[in-house]
Structure formats: structure tokens, C-alpha cells
Amino acid sequence: MSQKKPNVILTRKLPESVETRMRELFSTKLNATDAALSRAELEDAVKTADVLVPTVTDKIDAELIAAAGDQLRLIASFGTGVDHIDLAAARARGITVTNTPGVLTEDTADVTMGLILAVPRRIAEGDALVRSGDWQGWAPTGMLGHRINGKRLGIVGMGRIGQAVARRARGFGLSIHYHNRKPVHQQTEAELEATYWESLEQMLARVDIVSVNCPHTAQTSNLLSADRLALMQPSAYLVNTSRGDVVDEDALTALLAARHIAGAGLDVYAQEPKISEKLRALPNVVLLPHIGSATIEGRLQMGDKVIINVQTFWDGHTPPDRVIEAML
């Protein structure tokens, strides 16, 4: 690579310490307002940047990549998921794509576990009742929920986050079941005392809580379809901290409204930030604003990874977090 500093464009505002370091190392253009770039602004960015640093809110599709100048050599995404980037189109143009894996595992697993606790125990409903001023005090049958100890947790996607969720869940007395493209290592399975299900349909029909922890890819899009969701027990709960497109949101909403599924905890949605009025009106759903990775520590580590990926690439080496293939 050239000895000159790369022209790096950030699409969103990042932590100040990360931005400052990037300004020191690279010729970096910041987004001071933190408003998502418009399509026209993204097109301008890819025409001038050597390195684009987008986030999950930026759609880097084939059309945008086709509009990029020849100088764009690296898309260093600030985030783990890469479903917002057309990897095939980038590869065809010779553009390397990197992400920030690993640093968000524990944060996302914490939020997942929080939802696993919050939904059966009706924590959000209880908070709303107290704030309304209508709470009449303790009662033997007031705000009855369900215990999670002794229940079966079915994890869809047993990668880093899925395994971190499993470790937490075992501490709460849940038995671990999982569906993955292939079984995890025998030692990991033994450590987690986990039961592997090759058939997602068979697992969904047998577990009490479903946690969606797989990435969004062409293979996992609408993975939890209407037919598969209908297999869940009426007493079961669903938690999704992965991507909204993995679950048929309309079907889930209908099943929740009819109490064919007992409840859900969601941190991601199909049309973020838009959430249907029907879903928002349901009392048996806990809705979070995509905060699975939202910790100060995590954001700083993400920034460090972006910097390392950019510097390594510009020095002429393969960046450590080069994206090759998204896997379930």
C-alpha cells in the first residue's frame, strides 16, 4: 500500500477516543451529527474514500458498491454482523470487508439472559404497573409469571454468543438444547451439557424458551417462519437478540396476540427502527431498542478492532478480521 495516510470516512459518530485515534493515524472524515448518511451521501463517500467505516444502519448493497471509485479498497464495518453488506459484490470489485467479532459476545449474552428472565417473570409489565400508580400492593395471585429453573432452553445458532448464553442459562438451572448447522465440539457440548438437534422443527416443539443467536444470512433469513413458529408450545417464550429478519415478525405478532406463544423478548426488528403498532401494543412482549451490544467497553473494543483492521490492511497485510463467510 501507499505510504500516504488512507482517506477514511466514518458514517456514524463513534466514541471520541476512537475518533481521535483514527484522526491521528489516518486522514479521517468524521460524522459530527451522528445522523445516518443519506443514500446520496453514501454514494459520495464510496467515490472518495480509500476506507469506508459503516455500521449496521448503512445498506452497502451491490448498486452502491458498483458506484464506488477504484480507490475504495476496504470496508471496515463497525459491528459484528455483515448482513448489511453485499459481500459477493465487494469481492467481485476486489474490496476487502472486515468486521469486529468477539468483543460483543458477553454484552449480547447479558441482554439475552436479561430477556430470558424478564419475559416469563413479567418484569416489564410489573414496572409499567408500578409507574401507572394503579398497583394496589402485594397479592397472592398478583402478577403471576413462570419460573425458568428446570425449563428447557433451545438456542438457535451455537456460535460465540449462543455458547455464552448457554453458560449463563445453566447457572439459572435451565437445560441446554441447540440447533446449529453442525454440532459444536464434543468438549464444549459436554461442558454445557447441551443436547444437539439436527432438526430445528423437532427442537422448537420441545423446548420452553427459544433464544435466537444466529447471524442473518441468505440461509437464515426467515429461518423461524410462520410454520416453524407455530410448532412452539403455547407456554413457550421466544427471545431474539440476533437480527429481525431471522424471524417472521408478522407471524410472531399474530401468534403472540392469540397466545399461541406465551411471550417474547425482542431487541431487533425486521424494519428497524420501525416497529408495528400491533407488536408494540402486546402486553406479553418486552421490546428493547437494539441495545444488545450497547456498552461503553464494547464500543471502545469495536473501535480498536476497526483501527487494527485498517492499519494492518494499509500496511499491506491481511487484516485479522477479514470476513470470508457468515455462518450459522
Secondary structure, DSSP 8 states (H G I E B T S, - for coil): --SS--EEEESS---HHHHHHHHHHSEEE--SS-----HHHHHHHHHH-SEEE--TTS-B-HHHHHTS-TT--EEE-SSS--TTB-HHHHHHTT-EEE---STTHHHHHHHHHHHHHHTTTTHHHHHHHHHHT------TTTT-----TT-EEEEE--SHHHHHHHHHHHHTT-EEEEE-SS---HHHHHHHTEEE-S-HHHHHTT-SEEEE-----TTTTT-B-HHHHTTS-TT-EEEE-S-GGGB-HHHHHHHHHTTSS-EEEES--TBTTB--HHHHT-TTEEE--S-TT--HHHHHHHHHHHHHHHHHHHTTS--TTB------
